């Protein structure tokens, strides 16, 4: 028999929605509900819902201060059943906090039994403890039966509970609050009742008062456990913004004990810190290798607390001096919770939503709440007083006609009939008639009549007073102030927490705590670092190869240091990192150590490489760091600019693809030296260190020299002497440079020159480009040579080199002559090319087919220009006829060319006006040998060429066949 197929009914109420969409819509309301209904206090009464229900439940149970204690379980059960449908633990734990005098500044629950301790002991189970309200708790509930706050239904709509308590003092500040909601948290420290009330009254008197003025009254938190708060500025900032933190320190002293030893006496521990745990941690630290040296003088730690108060003793060894004891105390402040931070995160429910508020805002909300409470109470009292006044007024009227009233009552059939008859016959109101009928006969005596008359006057006065309060803001505020003053007088006590105004008092210099010791630090190429005491170092086998680094790693730095010094590390990214030497782990000689980026958190050795390491004992103004980059930048910054509490600083700004490669620490008064540079392209040269201006860390450095983008600096070294050389430089048309140390003719040739280490080479291209290269930069290139493109980025291999010259001084009165293929000539003064650059344009060609064919440099204009074309035309004219022009000029016509002709030779020769027997060209030659394509040769004596006017067609040097032309001119 086959099974029946079950049909599952479809639930049409299920909506399919992506979780990513439904979460934001539902989670936020949940978070707000948790904040409002569970975790955050209301700014008006300073209570979370559970605390409010505890107080109200105890009040309704009549667990009053003058009544016997109730079992805690009874109170908790009543609250659970009527108001708080959650676990009993949550209610009891909240009640414990209200009862603990070391947690709550003004306890609202009077607990009997074991309610926990500052040692972290839990309260006894609620079946063993007893509780009742404290007197000050009644101030939180005062007049609650006079309709002063809104009452709402409980969870089951069977009971009413207050939405907020009347709170006759600013409980949120007095007792503080702490709690965690969803995405929110609050932490409001307790304050002194007297101070908070004084601050509230001051704000009532002057609404424009600022937070700084308020702090004359509310000086700062007043914690149940006392202690010392440090920092007025931090307090002011926290009170203004509602967020911040202030240093909190235990109250301690160093005293001579009965056994004549020094001891640290701890009388007050920081708020909400576990006393037993702190003492245990100190005990464990004495056996910990990290802290043992600093705490080796401690002999004993004991807790001597009793019912008379808190007292813990840290006893020192007999030989310990006061100075050492003070250092140990500072060390404990630094390393334990004897000094910690008191956090401010003043979040509370205000106007129905969580808000972060400052001191003034909290007090303003409280004042507004009190105004509302007093107005509601006054209206209620006025209503009662007016009702009673009306009744008393009827009594007085009735006494005058009492016999008639009695007769009317006798004649009536019933009570209601008698009330009706009195109203109709005598004009009393319904309320008055009812009161008269119920009035006892003994109240009609003469004595009682006087009582009514007295009450009448009192009620009349009271009604007038209540109406005055409702009609005047000033009267209302005066009443609030008066009631606050009364609470202050009844419950004020002395401040427990001492406040030190100077924020710097909280700072503990770690250097003071470190035991001074000479050490040796090793660091490997991969960044493994350790320290070893100098004594151990001298006793060890100090061969760095004995250190057990992993394969491929090796020791890179060996540094003598002291535990009080700082270790400064510079990386290729231009960053500086620092670490106290005392924080470097102490290990044995053979151990490799710990990665430095584990000790300095901002450092990441996967992205940066360590360049140099320095041990700094003092950040002196008398020393400078000098930085060198792989692009030839140099920068000087004073050592004191690197003094910081941060572990990372930007040491220098770097350009794109630029890296720090070397750092030098120098005295300020030292003399400049020479610097030896080695580059990737095998350049090796010396530069004189210039007088560099000292600049800040954030400023770019000075360009010491310019390298090609294809090159970079590999090594930098300071040397005492400059390697000065005289040498010759040869360059071919394609820009390939070779250097020779052999002696050559002192005369320069177009593609060869004699230079020295202090001169500059000027290289000219056929497209008008001019390149400047310091001679010393190429003086040590090897025999294989180097191309100009590897020295100067702007050189393009399709531009032929037309000249190279060595210049010792650009201010000399020299002229540079340019000769082009299309017959143009230009003269530019040498000083036009002065300046710090590697490339410029020296000639602007007029057409794309024109090229520079030669360059000459002369110190005199008493010369002639000689131009020869490929068709054997020649012109000679005076050089002084060419005016000096700028670098970007195009020159003037030197010779007028016929079609299909071009200049193939241009040079300067001796002037024809000087009666020399010998005429020389720029290279000192007297004759030129012309050779045609068809091998026709002709020797021309330069002195035989006649002087003509510039721009003419010139004369024929050689008769050629129609299809022949000058192929070359030999010198």
PETA-V372173 format. One line per field, one symbol per residue. burial: I if it has 9 or more other ideal C-beta (glycine too) atoms within 8 Angstrom, else O. A space follows every 50 residues. Layout:
burial = ???
This chain:
burial = OOOOOOOOOOOOOOOOOOOOOIOOOOIOOIIIOIIIOIIIIIIIIIIIII IIIIIIIIIOIOIIIOOOIIIIOIIIIIIIOIIIOOOIOIIIOIIIIIII OOOIIIIIIIIOOOIOOIOIOOIIOIOOIIIIIIIIIIIIIOOIOIOIIO OOOIOOOOOOIIOIIIIIIIIIIIIIIOIOIIOIOIIIIIIIIIIIIIII IIIIOOOOIOIOIIIOIIIIIIIIIIIIIIIIOIIIIIIIIIOIIIIIII IIOIOOIOOOIIIIIIIIIIIOIOIIIIIOIIIOIIOOOOIIOIIOIIOO IOOOOOOOOIIIIIIIOOOIOOOIIIIIIIIIIIOIOIIIOIOIIIIIII OOOIIIIIIIIIIIIIIOIIIOIIIIIIIIIIOOIIIIIIIIIIIIIIIO IIOIIOOIIOOIOOOOIIIIIIIOOIOIOOIIIIIIIOIOOOOIOOOIIO OIIOIIOOIIOIIOOIIIIIOOOOIIIOIIIOIIIOIIOOIOOOOIIIII OOIOOIOIOIOOIIOOOOIIIIIIOIIIIIIIIIOIIOOOOOOIOOIOIO OOIOIOOOIOIIIIIIIIIIIIIIIIIIIIIOOIOOOOIOIIIIIIIOII OOIOIOOIOIIOIIIIOOOOOOIIIIIIIIIIIIIIIIIOOIOOOOIIII IIOIOOOIIIIIIOIOOIOOOOIIIIIOIOIOIIIIIOIOOIOOOOIOOO IIIIIOIIOOIOIOIIOIIOOOIOIOIIIIIOOOIIIIIIOOOOOOOOOI IIIIIIIOIIIIIIIIOIIIIIIIIIIIIIIOOOIIIIIIIIOOIOOOIO IIIIIIIOOIOIOIIIIIIIIIIIIIIIIIIOIOOOOOIIIIIOIOOOOI IIIIIIIIOOOOIIIIIIIIIIIIIIIIIOOIOOOOIOIOIIIIIOIOOO IIIIIIIIIIIIOOOOOOIIIIOOIIOIIIIIOOOIOOOIIIIOIOOIOI OIOIIOIIOIOOOIIIOOIOO
